[in-house]
Amino acid sequence: MHLTAENLAARRGEDLIFVNISFHLAAGEALILTGRNGSGKSTLLRVVAGLLKPEKGTVIVRDGAGREDGHPGEFSHYLGHRNAMKNELTVAENLDFWRRFLGGTGSSAGLSVEDATESVGLPGIAHLPFGYLSAGQQRRFAFAKLLVAHRPIWILDEPTAALDASADRLFAGLIEAHLTNGGIVLAATHQPLGLKNAQELKMTGFAGVDAGVWG
């Protein structure tokens, strides 16, 4: 699988946030977006995920033979700043909903709810309401959504927010495993994710106007 962005531009209100963003990722590759707050990292992720319409440019998913294979959103998990879990439901109920709602693409249907909770280091508490958990526990279980339904493309916005160092390492391992299995990762972060051989794109946002360079 290949994920290609060509000459993307996006606005916030009347203002262009970025222009001429292009990249290409093949199976097993990752791109890390860096840059200050407001530089367009989250906006770019939402454009790639199909949640925002670009001002111009295209995002294309192609299969291994180079044929266009559908909308990127059909092949992507998007993990934003919000966890997208209902506080009044248990963790297991939340994850079971996402497993059924998202289904799976390709040959893998994803992990069971039990295996996913164990993979994020929190077995045995999936019976608790999501709202009872700490911010760090909630973020771990939000990440478990990526494991219960297979999607080859992971689009991650500050995935390690509210996490301690041990959870950072655990998540880095899960992301590396996804890449090893032929997945693609596009992530925005202020903290190093510890990924090997990841490409980096520094977003400059509005600052690029005066400098004549857009990231």
LUMDRENVEX-765650 format. One line per field, with one value per atom (N, C-alpha, C): residue number from 0; x, y, z; atom name; residue in three letters. Coordinates in steps of 0.02 Angstrom, whole numbers, plus 50000, padded with zeros to 5 digits. Layout:
pos <- [NUM/...]
x <- [X/...]
y <- [Y/...]
z <- [Z/...]
site <- [CA/...]
code <- [ALA/...]
//
This chain:
pos <- [0/0/0/1/1/1/2/2/2/3/3/3/4/4/4/5/5/5/6/6/6/7/7/7/8/8/8/9/9/9/10/10/10/11/11/11/12/12/12/13/13/13/14/14/14/15/15/15/16/16/16/17/17/17/18/18/18/19/19/19/20/20/20/21/21/21/22/22/22/23/23/23/24/24/24/25/25/25/26/26/26/27/27/27/28/28/28/29/29/29/30/30/30/31/31/31/32/32/32/33/33/33/34/34/34/35/35/35/36/36/36/37/37/37/38/38/38/39/39/39/40/40/40/41/41/41/42/42/42/43/43/43/44/44/44/45/45/45/46/46/46/47/47/47/48/48/48/49/49/49/50/50/50/51/51/51/52/52/52/53/53/53/54/54/54/55/55/55/56/56/56/57/57/57/58/58/58/59/59/59/60/60/60/61/61/61/62/62/62/63/63/63/64/64/64/65/65/65/66/66/66/67/67/67/68/68/68/69/69/69/70/70/70/71/71/71/72/72/72/73/73/73/74/74/74/75/75/75/76/76/76/77/77/77/78/78/78/79/79/79/80/80/80/81/81/81/82/82/82/83/83/83/84/84/84/85/85/85/86/86/86/87/87/87/88/88/88/89/89/89/90/90/90/91/91/91/92/92/92/93/93/93/94/94/94/95/95/95/96/96/96/97/97/97/98/98/98/99/99/99/100/100/100/101/101/101/102/102/102/103/103/103/104/104/104/105/105/105/106/106/106/107/107/107/108/108/108/109/109/109/110/110/110/111/111/111/112/112/112/113/113/113/114/114/114/115/115/115/116/116/116/117/117/117/118/118/118/119/119/119/120/120/120/121/121/121/122/122/122/123/123/123/124/124/124/125/125/125/126/126/126/127/127/127/128/128/128/129/129/129/130/130/130/131/131/131/132/132/132/133/133/133/134/134/134/135/135/135/136/136/136/137/137/137/138/138/138/139/139/139/140/140/140/141/141/141/142/142/142/143/143/143/144/144/144/145/145/145/146/146/146/147/147/147/148/148/148/149/149/149/150/150/150/151/151/151/152/152/152/153/153/153/154/154/154/155/155/155/156/156/156/157/157/157/158/158/158/159/159/159/160/160/160/161/161/161/162/162/162/163/163/163/164/164/164/165/165/165/166/166/166/167/167/167/168/168/168/169/169/169/170/170/170/171/171/171/172/172/172/173/173/173/174/174/174/175/175/175/176/176/176/177/177/177/178/178/178/179/179/179/180/180/180/181/181/181/182/182/182/183/183/183/184/184/184/185/185/185/186/186/186/187/187/187/188/188/188/189/189/189/190/190/190/191/191/191/192/192/192/193/193/193/194/194/194/195/195/195/196/196/196/197/197/197/198/198/198/199/199/199/200/200/200/201/201/201/202/202/202/203/203/203/204/204/204/205/205/205/206/206/206/207/207/207/208/208/208/209/209/209/210/210/210/211/211/211/212/212/212/213/213/213/214/214/214]
x <- [50042/50000/50044/50019/50054/50006/50030/49992/50030/49997/50029/49988/50021/49991/50027/49988/50018/49993/50039/50026/49966/49963/49908/49913/49855/49849/49785/49785/49725/49719/49657/49642/49614/49624/49588/49552/49486/49450/49471/49493/49514/49589/49625/49698/49723/49770/49804/49851/49846/49890/49953/49945/50003/49985/50037/50029/50085/50073/50125/50155/50113/50136/50129/50184/50183/50226/50203/50244/50219/50261/50243/50266/50221/50238/50218/50264/50250/50239/50218/50207/50270/50261/50317/50352/50326/50358/50317/50353/50321/50345/50300/50317/50295/50342/50329/50325/50269/50261/50283/50326/50349/50336/50343/50332/50293/50293/50261/50185/50152/50078/50053/50001/49973/50006/50055/50091/50055/50000/49961/49966/49998/50007/49939/49898/49833/49789/49792/49752/49773/49838/49862/49838/49841/49818/49744/49704/49632/49618/49658/49650/49665/49720/49739/49687/49659/49608/49540/49533/49470/49419/49441/49396/49390/49439/49436/49450/49418/49429/49489/49537/49593/49574/49610/49601/49620/49673/49692/49735/49749/49791/49749/49784/49750/49787/49748/49776/49751/49798/49781/49810/49771/49795/49799/49856/49864/49883/49863/49882/49953/49975/50044/50060/50009/50019/50015/50006/50004/49935/49883/49815/49784/49747/49712/49661/49659/49625/49569/49547/49492/49512/49465/49476/49520/49568/49613/49575/49518/49481/49457/49449/49427/49481/49543/49599/49636/49608/49644/49611/49652/49632/49655/49611/49630/49623/49678/49678/49696/49645/49655/49667/49660/49670/49618/49557/49504/49504/49484/49489/49432/49376/49318/49293/49286/49258/49205/49150/49097/49112/49109/49127/49082/49018/48971/48974/49004/49013/49077/49078/49140/49191/49253/49306/49289/49268/49252/49195/49144/49089/49111/49153/49180/49220/49266/49308/49268/49218/49177/49138/49114/49080/49126/49187/49233/49253/49260/49277/49222/49159/49103/49092/49100/49087/49139/49202/49256/49267/49253/49267/49341/49359/49430/49440/49500/49517/49577/49581/49637/49626/49680/49676/49669/49680/49678/49615/49581/49520/49535/49596/49613/49612/49633/49637/49569/49561/49503/49509/49453/49454/49503/49502/49547/49620/49637/49706/49728/49682/49699/49714/49673/49685/49751/49767/49831/49889/49879/49933/49950/49901/49915/49931/49942/49968/49916/49852/49800/49749/49772/49725/49685/49626/49589/49546/49545/49503/49456/49447/49404/49330/49314/49245/49226/49276/49263/49237/49195/49173/49234/49234/49291/49302/49248/49253/49286/49292/49323/49399/49426/49498/49537/49602/49647/49657/49684/49696/49743/49794/49842/49811/49769/49734/49686/49651/49605/49641/49700/49737/49761/49781/49802/49745/49686/49629/49605/49614/49599/49644/49707/49754/49733/49702/49680/49629/49594/49547/49582/49645/49682/49697/49692/49711/49652/49591/49534/49504/49521/49498/49557/49574/49634/49623/49670/49676/49750/49769/49840/49872/49832/49860/49839/49888/49876/49893/49844/49853/49846/49901/49905/49922/49880/49891/49910/49974/50000/49978/49997/49972/49994/50051/50076/50058/50011/49989/49961/49978/49955/49985/50039/50069/50136/50154/50220/50271/50334/50387/50377/50352/50343/50289/50236/50184/50211/50254/50285/50321/50359/50397/50350/50297/50249/50217/50196/50165/50214/50276/50326/50334/50331/50335/50276/50216/50156/50158/50183/50188/50240/50297/50349/50322/50283/50254/50207/50168/50123/50162/50218/50259/50291/50315/50346/50297/50233/50182/50155/50190/50172/50125/50115/50073/50108/50070/50095/50074/50119/50105/50120/50071/50080/50062/50110/50100/50126/50089/50112/50129/50186/50207/50257/50255/50307/50361/50346/50392/50417/50482/50507/50469/50451/50416/50463/50527/50575/50572/50543/50536/50601/50620/50680/50665/50710/50706/50643/50612/50553/50573/50536/50546/50518/50542/50517/50498/50441/50419/50406/50445/50437/50387/50332/50281/50299/50293/50309/50248/50193/50132/50138/50105/50104/50174/50221/50289/50321/50297/50327/50312/50263/50245/50302/50327/50381/50446/50457/50519/50520/50460/50457/50460/50455/50459/50400/50365/50309/50328/50317/50333/50274]
y <- [49940/50000/50062/50116/50179/50236/50284/50345/50404/50442/50498/50562/50614/50681/50725/50761/50802/50874/50919/50992/51013/50989/51005/51076/51109/51174/51173/51210/51212/51280/51299/51363/51352/51403/51410/51477/51474/51536/51563/51625/51657/51648/51620/51618/51550/51551/51490/51469/51406/51381/51352/51314/51287/51278/51275/51262/51216/51183/51143/51088/51054/50998/50934/50899/50836/50785/50723/50668/50603/50551/50484/50434/50390/50339/50271/50224/50155/50113/50052/50006/50001/50007/50003/50069/50124/50189/50235/50281/50329/50399/50448/50519/50554/50590/50626/50701/50733/50804/50840/50889/50929/51002/51043/51115/51142/51208/51241/51234/51249/51250/51300/51281/51325/51322/51277/51274/51231/51199/51162/51086/51060/50988/50952/50973/50940/50949/51008/51019/50973/50964/50919/50847/50825/50758/50749/50799/50795/50796/50833/50833/50764/50734/50668/50616/50622/50575/50585/50640/50654/50690/50716/50752/50825/50852/50920/50919/50965/50970/51016/50995/51039/51097/51152/51207/51186/51147/51117/51056/51017/50958/50895/50838/50774/50728/50681/50627/50562/50518/50457/50396/50343/50278/50232/50199/50151/50083/50031/49964/49948/49887/49868/49870/49865/49867/49937/49987/50056/50080/50039/50059/50099/50151/50191/50146/50149/50097/50124/50186/50213/50273/50297/50356/50338/50381/50366/50351/50384/50372/50301/50265/50196/50149/50172/50131/50157/50207/50243/50239/50236/50252/50324/50364/50432/50436/50451/50461/50534/50574/50646/50662/50726/50747/50718/50710/50680/50605/50569/50496/50462/50498/50470/50407/50410/50355/50385/50349/50373/50357/50409/50401/50353/50351/50310/50236/50219/50150/50121/50056/50024/50026/50014/50010/49956/49898/49842/49861/49895/49916/49966/50013/50061/50026/49982/49949/49902/49869/49825/49864/49924/49967/49983/50006/50025/49965/49907/49847/49832/49836/49821/49877/49940/49997/50002/49991/50000/49937/49879/49818/49812/49779/49771/49775/49793/49792/49747/49716/49671/49604/49568/49500/49497/49551/49551/49586/49553/49582/49621/49619/49653/49607/49634/49595/49592/49543/49542/49599/49616/49669/49650/49588/49566/49573/49551/49555/49627/49670/49740/49775/49761/49793/49768/49705/49680/49712/49724/49754/49824/49861/49929/49929/49870/49866/49874/49865/49875/49818/49756/49701/49701/49674/49663/49721/49778/49833/49858/49818/49838/49840/49813/49814/49881/49925/49989/50040/50087/50142/50183/50202/50240/50304/50336/50399/50394/50333/50324/50324/50318/50307/50372/50365/50423/50443/50504/50528/50482/50457/50412/50346/50318/50256/50266/50322/50335/50339/50370/50376/50308/50265/50198/50160/50164/50128/50159/50225/50256/50227/50215/50185/50113/50079/50010/50007/50062/50063/50045/50064/50050/49976/49939/49868/49822/49844/49799/49795/49842/49841/49860/49817/49829/49886/49932/49984/49991/49989/49992/50060/50114/50181/50207/50226/50257/50331/50374/50446/50469/50491/50501/50573/50605/50674/50675/50688/50687/50623/50565/50502/50488/50517/50503/50557/50601/50651/50617/50644/50619/50552/50532/50468/50476/50426/50426/50392/50389/50364/50291/50251/50179/50170/50210/50206/50230/50282/50304/50247/50209/50153/50099/50086/50035/50055/50118/50140/50139/50158/50155/50084/50036/49966/49944/49967/49949/49981/50043/50076/50042/50024/49988/49921/49887/49823/49833/49887/49903/49915/49951/49964/49900/49858/49795/49751/49756/49717/49750/49801/49833/49892/49917/49975/50039/50093/50161/50205/50249/50293/50365/50409/50481/50511/50543/50565/50636/50674/50740/50734/50761/50754/50808/50827/50870/50828/50763/50719/50666/50648/50594/50530/50495/50431/50371/50385/50331/50284/50307/50264/50265/50207/50201/50219/50258/50274/50311/50347/50386/50450/50468/50532/50588/50649/50706/50763/50794/50854/50908/50961/51017/51067/51076/51123/51193/51243/51311/51356/51335/51372/51444/51489/51560/51590/51562/51589/51585/51539/51532/51588/51630/51684/51733/51756/51805/51774/51711/51679/51657/51653/51630/51555/51519/51447/51419/51373/51340/51269/51247/51178/51132]
z <- [50000/50000/50000/49968/49965/49982/50020/50036/50008/49964/49931/49939/49960/49963/49912/49873/49819/49824/49837/49835/49878/49939/49982/50009/50014/50046/50087/50143/50185/50217/50232/50263/50333/50375/50438/50433/50424/50410/50342/50342/50279/50266/50315/50310/50287/50241/50222/50280/50299/50352/50322/50268/50233/50159/50119/50047/50025/49968/49934/49979/50017/50057/50016/50006/49969/50007/50006/50033/50005/50011/49988/50040/50061/50110/50082/50083/50064/50126/50116/50172/50214/50280/50326/50340/50314/50322/50367/50400/50446/50430/50440/50433/50497/50528/50589/50573/50592/50584/50647/50640/50696/50682/50732/50724/50783/50788/50845/50841/50896/50896/50845/50809/50758/50691/50683/50619/50567/50587/50537/50542/50594/50600/50604/50651/50660/50598/50567/50508/50451/50443/50391/50403/50466/50482/50465/50481/50467/50393/50356/50282/50255/50277/50252/50271/50331/50354/50320/50284/50250/50293/50351/50395/50377/50341/50316/50241/50205/50134/50121/50081/50067/50022/50027/49981/49910/49906/49842/49858/49806/49814/49823/49825/49829/49878/49906/49946/49915/49899/49861/49896/49900/49923/49863/49854/49800/49828/49793/49815/49793/49806/49791/49717/49675/49602/49574/49619/49597/49576/49586/49567/49624/49606/49656/49691/49758/49797/49840/49830/49870/49912/49952/49994/50053/50071/50127/50192/50203/50264/50272/50217/50220/50245/50244/50263/50325/50358/50410/50478/50529/50597/50611/50639/50660/50735/50769/50842/50854/50872/50883/50956/50972/51042/51088/51063/51103/51094/51146/51145/51109/51098/51063/51097/51162/51202/51248/51259/51302/51375/51417/51487/51524/51507/51545/51526/51469/51450/51479/51488/51510/51454/51472/51421/51370/51394/51349/51302/51327/51284/51232/51252/51203/51149/51169/51119/51075/51104/51063/51012/51031/50982/50925/50939/50886/50843/50875/50837/50786/50807/50762/50711/50733/50690/50634/50652/50604/50562/50590/50554/50541/50487/50470/50396/50375/50304/50294/50239/50225/50259/50270/50295/50371/50405/50479/50504/50550/50578/50642/50667/50728/50788/50846/50907/50941/50984/51028/51078/51110/51161/51216/51237/51291/51272/51211/51189/51179/51157/51147/51213/51264/51329/51359/51347/51372/51334/51269/51229/51251/51278/51302/51377/51405/51473/51528/51512/51563/51562/51572/51574/51640/51638/51700/51723/51688/51711/51656/51605/51549/51569/51629/51653/51684/51695/51727/51677/51701/51656/51635/51572/51545/51585/51607/51643/51711/51738/51804/51800/51741/51734/51734/51748/51744/51672/51661/51593/51555/51590/51558/51539/51583/51567/51509/51509/51454/51388/51388/51325/51301/51348/51328/51295/51326/51298/51232/51224/51159/51105/51123/51076/51059/51108/51095/51039/51025/50968/50903/50897/50836/50828/50883/50883/50872/50890/50886/50815/50772/50702/50658/50611/50571/50521/50521/50469/50454/50390/50373/50386/50387/50396/50464/50505/50571/50567/50581/50581/50654/50684/50756/50773/50813/50834/50907/50921/50990/51025/50999/51027/51098/51120/51187/51237/51221/51269/51332/51391/51456/51475/51442/51457/51492/51532/51564/51519/51542/51499/51481/51527/51513/51459/51462/51411/51344/51345/51283/51248/51287/51258/51233/51270/51250/51183/51177/51115/51057/51070/51017/50991/51037/51017/50975/50993/50954/50885/50881/50817/50773/50803/50765/50739/50780/50758/50699/50702/50646/50582/50588/50529/50503/50549/50530/50492/50509/50475/50412/50389/50325/50332/50393/50403/50385/50385/50372/50431/50452/50509/50490/50503/50497/50564/50596/50665/50676/50716/50739/50812/50832/50901/50920/50984/51013/51047/51058/51092/51044/51049/51006/51019/50965/50972/50972/50960/50961/50902/50846/50787/50747/50722/50682/50610/50580/50509/50488/50535/50518/50481/50430/50397/50441/50431/50470/50422/50437/50401/50452/50449/50496/50466/50501/50479/50504/50460/50479/50481/50449/50453/50429/50467/50448/50444/50484/50485/50417/50375/50309/50261/50277/50231/50223/50280/50278/50254/50272/50253/50180/50150/50081/50075/50132/50132/50172/50142/50177/50192/50256/50273/50263]
site <- [N/CA/C/N/CA/C/N/CA/C/N/CA/C/N/CA/C/N/CA/C/N/CA/C/N/CA/C/N/CA/C/N/CA/C/N/CA/C/N/CA/C/N/CA/C/N/CA/C/N/CA/C/N/CA/C/N/CA/C/N/CA/C/N/CA/C/N/CA/C/N/CA/C/N/CA/C/N/CA/C/N/CA/C/N/CA/C/N/CA/C/N/CA/C/N/CA/C/N/CA/C/N/CA/C/N/CA/C/N/CA/C/N/CA/C/N/CA/C/N/CA/C/N/CA/C/N/CA/C/N/CA/C/N/CA/C/N/CA/C/N/CA/C/N/CA/C/N/CA/C/N/CA/C/N/CA/C/N/CA/C/N/CA/C/N/CA/C/N/CA/C/N/CA/C/N/CA/C/N/CA/C/N/CA/C/N/CA/C/N/CA/C/N/CA/C/N/CA/C/N/CA/C/N/CA/C/N/CA/C/N/CA/C/N/CA/C/N/CA/C/N/CA/C/N/CA/C/N/CA/C/N/CA/C/N/CA/C/N/CA/C/N/CA/C/N/CA/C/N/CA/C/N/CA/C/N/CA/C/N/CA/C/N/CA/C/N/CA/C/N/CA/C/N/CA/C/N/CA/C/N/CA/C/N/CA/C/N/CA/C/N/CA/C/N/CA/C/N/CA/C/N/CA/C/N/CA/C/N/CA/C/N/CA/C/N/CA/C/N/CA/C/N/CA/C/N/CA/C/N/CA/C/N/CA/C/N/CA/C/N/CA/C/N/CA/C/N/CA/C/N/CA/C/N/CA/C/N/CA/C/N/CA/C/N/CA/C/N/CA/C/N/CA/C/N/CA/C/N/CA/C/N/CA/C/N/CA/C/N/CA/C/N/CA/C/N/CA/C/N/CA/C/N/CA/C/N/CA/C/N/CA/C/N/CA/C/N/CA/C/N/CA/C/N/CA/C/N/CA/C/N/CA/C/N/CA/C/N/CA/C/N/CA/C/N/CA/C/N/CA/C/N/CA/C/N/CA/C/N/CA/C/N/CA/C/N/CA/C/N/CA/C/N/CA/C/N/CA/C/N/CA/C/N/CA/C/N/CA/C/N/CA/C/N/CA/C/N/CA/C/N/CA/C/N/CA/C/N/CA/C/N/CA/C/N/CA/C/N/CA/C/N/CA/C/N/CA/C/N/CA/C/N/CA/C/N/CA/C/N/CA/C/N/CA/C/N/CA/C/N/CA/C/N/CA/C/N/CA/C/N/CA/C/N/CA/C/N/CA/C/N/CA/C/N/CA/C/N/CA/C/N/CA/C/N/CA/C/N/CA/C/N/CA/C/N/CA/C/N/CA/C/N/CA/C/N/CA/C/N/CA/C/N/CA/C/N/CA/C/N/CA/C/N/CA/C/N/CA/C/N/CA/C/N/CA/C/N/CA/C/N/CA/C/N/CA/C/N/CA/C/N/CA/C/N/CA/C/N/CA/C/N/CA/C/N/CA/C/N/CA/C/N/CA/C/N/CA/C/N/CA/C/N/CA/C/N/CA/C/N/CA/C/N/CA/C/N/CA/C/N/CA/C/N/CA/C/N/CA/C/N/CA/C/N/CA/C/N/CA/C/N/CA/C/N/CA/C/N/CA/C/N/CA/C/N/CA/C/N/CA/C/N/CA/C/N/CA/C/N/CA/C]
code <- [MET/MET/MET/HIS/HIS/HIS/LEU/LEU/LEU/THR/THR/THR/ALA/ALA/ALA/GLU/GLU/GLU/ASN/ASN/ASN/LEU/LEU/LEU/ALA/ALA/ALA/ALA/ALA/ALA/ARG/ARG/ARG/ARG/ARG/ARG/GLY/GLY/GLY/GLU/GLU/GLU/ASP/ASP/ASP/LEU/LEU/LEU/ILE/ILE/ILE/PHE/PHE/PHE/VAL/VAL/VAL/ASN/ASN/ASN/ILE/ILE/ILE/SER/SER/SER/PHE/PHE/PHE/HIS/HIS/HIS/LEU/LEU/LEU/ALA/ALA/ALA/ALA/ALA/ALA/GLY/GLY/GLY/GLU/GLU/GLU/ALA/ALA/ALA/LEU/LEU/LEU/ILE/ILE/ILE/LEU/LEU/LEU/THR/THR/THR/GLY/GLY/GLY/ARG/ARG/ARG/ASN/ASN/ASN/GLY/GLY/GLY/SER/SER/SER/GLY/GLY/GLY/LYS/LYS/LYS/SER/SER/SER/THR/THR/THR/LEU/LEU/LEU/LEU/LEU/LEU/ARG/ARG/ARG/VAL/VAL/VAL/VAL/VAL/VAL/ALA/ALA/ALA/GLY/GLY/GLY/LEU/LEU/LEU/LEU/LEU/LEU/LYS/LYS/LYS/PRO/PRO/PRO/GLU/GLU/GLU/LYS/LYS/LYS/GLY/GLY/GLY/THR/THR/THR/VAL/VAL/VAL/ILE/ILE/ILE/VAL/VAL/VAL/ARG/ARG/ARG/ASP/ASP/ASP/GLY/GLY/GLY/ALA/ALA/ALA/GLY/GLY/GLY/ARG/ARG/ARG/GLU/GLU/GLU/ASP/ASP/ASP/GLY/GLY/GLY/HIS/HIS/HIS/PRO/PRO/PRO/GLY/GLY/GLY/GLU/GLU/GLU/PHE/PHE/PHE/SER/SER/SER/HIS/HIS/HIS/TYR/TYR/TYR/LEU/LEU/LEU/GLY/GLY/GLY/HIS/HIS/HIS/ARG/ARG/ARG/ASN/ASN/ASN/ALA/ALA/ALA/MET/MET/MET/LYS/LYS/LYS/ASN/ASN/ASN/GLU/GLU/GLU/LEU/LEU/LEU/THR/THR/THR/VAL/VAL/VAL/ALA/ALA/ALA/GLU/GLU/GLU/ASN/ASN/ASN/LEU/LEU/LEU/ASP/ASP/ASP/PHE/PHE/PHE/TRP/TRP/TRP/ARG/ARG/ARG/ARG/ARG/ARG/PHE/PHE/PHE/LEU/LEU/LEU/GLY/GLY/GLY/GLY/GLY/GLY/THR/THR/THR/GLY/GLY/GLY/SER/SER/SER/SER/SER/SER/ALA/ALA/ALA/GLY/GLY/GLY/LEU/LEU/LEU/SER/SER/SER/VAL/VAL/VAL/GLU/GLU/GLU/ASP/ASP/ASP/ALA/ALA/ALA/THR/THR/THR/GLU/GLU/GLU/SER/SER/SER/VAL/VAL/VAL/GLY/GLY/GLY/LEU/LEU/LEU/PRO/PRO/PRO/GLY/GLY/GLY/ILE/ILE/ILE/ALA/ALA/ALA/HIS/HIS/HIS/LEU/LEU/LEU/PRO/PRO/PRO/PHE/PHE/PHE/GLY/GLY/GLY/TYR/TYR/TYR/LEU/LEU/LEU/SER/SER/SER/ALA/ALA/ALA/GLY/GLY/GLY/GLN/GLN/GLN/GLN/GLN/GLN/ARG/ARG/ARG/ARG/ARG/ARG/PHE/PHE/PHE/ALA/ALA/ALA/PHE/PHE/PHE/ALA/ALA/ALA/LYS/LYS/LYS/LEU/LEU/LEU/LEU/LEU/LEU/VAL/VAL/VAL/ALA/ALA/ALA/HIS/HIS/HIS/ARG/ARG/ARG/PRO/PRO/PRO/ILE/ILE/ILE/TRP/TRP/TRP/ILE/ILE/ILE/LEU/LEU/LEU/ASP/ASP/ASP/GLU/GLU/GLU/PRO/PRO/PRO/THR/THR/THR/ALA/ALA/ALA/ALA/ALA/ALA/LEU/LEU/LEU/ASP/ASP/ASP/ALA/ALA/ALA/SER/SER/SER/ALA/ALA/ALA/ASP/ASP/ASP/ARG/ARG/ARG/LEU/LEU/LEU/PHE/PHE/PHE/ALA/ALA/ALA/GLY/GLY/GLY/LEU/LEU/LEU/ILE/ILE/ILE/GLU/GLU/GLU/ALA/ALA/ALA/HIS/HIS/HIS/LEU/LEU/LEU/THR/THR/THR/ASN/ASN/ASN/GLY/GLY/GLY/GLY/GLY/GLY/ILE/ILE/ILE/VAL/VAL/VAL/LEU/LEU/LEU/ALA/ALA/ALA/ALA/ALA/ALA/THR/THR/THR/HIS/HIS/HIS/GLN/GLN/GLN/PRO/PRO/PRO/LEU/LEU/LEU/GLY/GLY/GLY/LEU/LEU/LEU/LYS/LYS/LYS/ASN/ASN/ASN/ALA/ALA/ALA/GLN/GLN/GLN/GLU/GLU/GLU/LEU/LEU/LEU/LYS/LYS/LYS/MET/MET/MET/THR/THR/THR/GLY/GLY/GLY/PHE/PHE/PHE/ALA/ALA/ALA/GLY/GLY/GLY/VAL/VAL/VAL/ASP/ASP/ASP/ALA/ALA/ALA/GLY/GLY/GLY/VAL/VAL/VAL/TRP/TRP/TRP/GLY/GLY/GLY]
//
